[in-house]
Amino acid sequence: MQKRGKMEYTWHTLVWLLPAFTFSTQGLVKLSTSPGITAECGERVTLNCNASSSQKDLSIKHIEWFQSHTSVCSVNEKGEVRNHAPSLTDFYCDYKHGRLSLIIQRVKPLDRGNYSCKLHSNQGTGNSNTRVELQECGKAKGFWTKDRLTCAFTNVYPDGEVHWFHGHRNLSDGSVRHNTSKQVDEGGWLTIRSDLERESSLVAYNCSLMSAASGRYVASTLVPNPESRRVPGQELTPQSHSGVGSNGPMWTCLFSAVFLAATLN
């Protein structure tokens, strides 16, 4: 009877100690990821996941990168890398000495979001999270056709609104008719095209794209009338500008001032 009581005491003691032992084992291994990043559109982004331990002989059984809940790549206990990303993406992974690096060669809107790294080892498990965001961006090109002016904005993120200017006049108030169309490609990039009814004028037009997120102009282009005479030393081919916080409408004011001064002389 005494022997049985002693065995029950020993068993209950082991059961009580087991959760503490598991917690302690999991605490030996540490997993860390790169901090969140707001990347320029199209730039190369590297996310690192590092496994380390305060004890010797850490053996990684499995380590894996996820975008949201979708597996991107993984490494098995032999150190072999397996890429799970669809063929249309620009992902690939590299593994060296307990570090699994996820490389996005040209980051795009669909690459935005949460990323998590998960680990299973002989010293426990772990997970760590990070996030990728994009800066505002877009490229602008403008040209004249027979009866209208056209502006095309490509590689746009996020969505935006096209504003037309003629000198100091903002034509986006509805006084002049213009049509805008939008398309999204497989990478999540927006293409925005705006057509403005042509008016006879020697003063150049400007079209600018205002970000729906920040209210700043992210791209703009000057669209001069090809029929107007050239100002000496001034090239009338369309100029374009892209970037965060663009001062697009200022181009029109500058061009108008130069043209007026030349006319008065």
C-alpha positions in Angstrom: 0.0 0.0 0.0 2.8 2.4 0.9 4.6 1.4 -2.4 1.5 2.2 -4.4 1.1 5.6 -2.7 4.7 6.4 -3.4 4.2 5.6 -7.1 1.1 7.8 -7.4 3.0 10.6 -5.8 5.9 10.2 -8.3 3.5 10.1 -11.3 1.6 13.2 -10.2 4.9 15.0 -9.6 6.0 14.1 -13.2 2.7 15.3 -14.7 2.9 18.6 -12.8 6.5 19.1 -14.0 5.9 18.3 -17.6 4.3 21.6 -18.7 7.1 23.5 -17.0 9.7 21.3 -18.8 8.0 21.9 -22.2 7.8 25.7 -21.6 11.5 25.7 -20.6 12.5 23.7 -23.7 10.6 26.1 -26.0 12.3 29.0 -24.3 15.7 27.8 -25.4 15.3 28.6 -29.1 14.8 32.2 -30.3 13.3 33.2 -33.7 13.6 36.8 -35.0 12.6 38.4 -38.3 13.5 41.6 -40.1 11.5 44.7 -38.9 8.6 45.9 -41.0 9.5 47.8 -44.2 7.8 50.4 -46.4 9.6 49.8 -49.7 9.9 51.8 -52.9 7.8 50.4 -55.8 9.8 47.8 -57.7 12.8 47.7 -55.4 14.4 44.5 -54.1 13.3 43.5 -50.6 14.9 40.9 -48.3 13.2 39.5 -45.2 15.4 37.5 -42.9 14.3 34.9 -40.4 17.1 33.9 -37.9 17.0 30.9 -35.5 19.3 30.9 -32.5 19.6 29.2 -29.1 21.3 29.8 -25.8 22.2 26.1 -25.8 24.6 24.1 -28.1 23.6 21.6 -30.8 20.5 23.4 -32.1 19.1 21.2 -34.9 16.4 22.7 -37.1 13.8 20.2 -38.3 11.7 22.6 -40.3 11.6 26.4 -40.9 9.1 28.1 -43.2 8.1 31.6 -44.5 4.4 32.4 -45.0 2.6 35.4 -46.7 -0.6 35.6 -44.7 -1.5 31.9 -44.6 0.1 30.9 -47.8 3.5 29.1 -47.7 6.2 30.8 -49.7 9.2 28.6 -49.0 10.5 26.1 -46.5 13.7 24.2 -45.4 13.8 20.6 -44.1 16.2 19.1 -41.6 18.7 18.4 -44.4 18.9 22.1 -45.2 17.1 21.8 -48.5 15.2 24.8 -49.7 11.8 24.3 -51.3 10.0 27.2 -53.0 6.2 27.2 -52.9 5.5 30.6 -54.4 3.6 30.6 -57.7 5.7 30.9 -60.9 4.4 34.3 -61.7 5.9 35.9 -58.5 9.4 37.2 -58.0 10.0 35.3 -54.8 12.9 33.1 -54.0 14.5 31.9 -50.8 18.1 31.3 -49.5 19.2 29.4 -46.4 22.5 29.6 -44.6 23.5 28.8 -41.0 20.0 29.0 -39.4 18.9 32.0 -41.5 16.1 31.7 -44.0 16.0 34.7 -46.3 13.0 35.5 -48.4 13.9 37.7 -51.4 11.3 39.7 -53.3 13.2 40.8 -56.5 10.8 43.6 -57.5 8.2 44.4 -54.9 4.7 45.1 -56.2 1.2 45.7 -54.7 0.3 42.1 -54.3 3.4 41.5 -52.2 2.1 43.8 -49.5 0.9 42.3 -46.2 1.9 40.3 -43.2 4.7 37.7 -43.3 5.4 35.1 -40.7 8.3 32.7 -40.1 7.7 29.4 -38.2 10.3 27.0 -36.8 10.4 23.5 -35.4 13.7 22.3 -33.8 15.1 19.8 -31.3 14.9 22.6 -28.7 11.4 23.8 -29.3 9.2 25.8 -31.7 8.9 29.4 -32.5 7.2 32.0 -34.8 7.9 35.6 -35.6 6.0 38.2 -37.8 6.8 41.2 -40.0 5.1 43.3 -42.6 5.8 44.8 -46.1 4.2 48.0 -47.3 4.7 50.1 -50.5 5.3 53.8 -50.9 3.1 55.7 -53.3 4.2 55.7 -56.9 3.3 56.1 -60.5 4.7 57.0 -63.9 3.1 59.6 -66.2 3.0 60.1 -70.0 0.9 62.6 -71.9 0.2 63.2 -75.7 -2.1 64.9 -78.1 -4.3 63.2 -80.6 -6.6 64.6 -83.3 -9.4 65.7 -81.0 -8.2 65.2 -77.5 -5.4 65.1 -74.9 -4.5 61.9 -73.2 -2.6 61.1 -70.0 -1.6 57.6 -69.1 -0.4 56.7 -65.6 1.3 53.3 -65.2 2.6 51.3 -62.3 0.3 53.2 -60.0 -0.1 52.5 -56.3 -2.4 53.2 -54.5 -5.5 54.3 -56.5 -5.7 58.0 -57.4 -7.6 60.8 -59.1 -6.5 62.6 -62.3 -6.5 66.4 -62.2 -6.1 68.4 -65.4 -4.7 72.0 -65.4 -4.5 74.7 -68.1 -2.3 77.5 -66.9 -3.7 78.4 -63.4 -7.1 76.9 -64.2 -8.1 73.6 -62.7 -10.2 71.8 -65.3 -11.2 69.0 -62.9 -14.1 71.1 -61.6 -16.3 69.7 -64.3 -16.1 72.7 -66.6 -14.4 70.6 -69.3 -15.4 67.1 -70.1 -12.8 64.3 -69.4 -13.1 60.5 -69.2 -11.0 58.3 -66.9 -10.6 54.5 -67.1 -8.7 52.1 -64.8 -7.2 48.6 -65.2 -5.4 46.3 -62.7 -2.8 43.8 -63.9 -1.7 40.5 -62.3 0.8 42.2 -60.0 -1.8 44.6 -58.6 -0.5 47.6 -60.5 -3.0 50.2 -61.7 -3.0 51.8 -65.1 -5.1 55.0 -65.2 -5.9 56.7 -68.5 -7.6 60.1 -68.8 -8.8 61.8 -72.0 -9.6 65.5 -72.1 -11.6 67.3 -74.9 -9.1 69.3 -76.9 -9.3 73.1 -76.9 -7.4 75.4 -79.2 -4.7 76.9 -77.1 -1.0 77.6 -77.3 -0.7 77.2 -73.5 0.5 73.7 -72.4 -1.8 71.4 -70.3 -0.8 69.5 -67.3 -2.2 66.3 -65.9 -1.4 65.2 -62.4 -2.3 62.1 -60.3 -3.4 62.7 -56.8 -3.1 59.7 -54.3 -6.4 58.7 -52.8 -4.5 57.7 -49.6 -2.5 60.8 -48.9 -3.9 63.5 -51.1 -0.5 64.2 -52.6 0.5 64.3 -56.3 2.5 61.2 -57.0 3.0 61.8 -60.8 2.5 64.5 -63.4 3.3 65.4 -66.9 3.3 68.5 -69.1 1.4 68.2 -72.4 2.3 71.1 -74.7 0.4 71.8 -77.9 2.6 70.4 -80.7 1.2 73.1 -83.1 2.5 76.0 -80.9 5.7 77.6 -81.9 8.8 76.7 -79.8 10.2 79.1 -77.2 14.0 79.5 -78.0 15.9 76.8 -76.1 12.7 75.2 -74.8 11.9 71.7 -75.9 8.2 71.1 -76.3 8.2 67.3 -76.0 6.0 66.1 -73.1 7.8 66.1 -69.8 6.9 63.7 -67.1 7.5 63.3 -63.4 6.9 60.6 -60.9 7.5 60.4 -57.2 5.9 61.0 -53.8 4.8 64.5 -53.2 5.1 65.7 -56.8 4.4 69.4 -57.5 2.9 68.5 -60.9 0.8 71.7 -61.5 3.8 73.9 -61.0 5.2 72.8 -64.3 2.3 74.4 -66.2 2.8 77.7 -64.4 6.5 77.7 -65.2 5.9 76.9 -68.9 3.2 79.5 -69.2 5.5 82.2 -67.7 8.3 81.4 -70.1 6.0 81.4 -73.0 4.3 84.7 -72.1 7.7 86.4 -71.6 8.8 85.3 -75.0 5.6 86.5 -76.7 5.9 90.0 -75.1 9.4 90.3 -76.4 
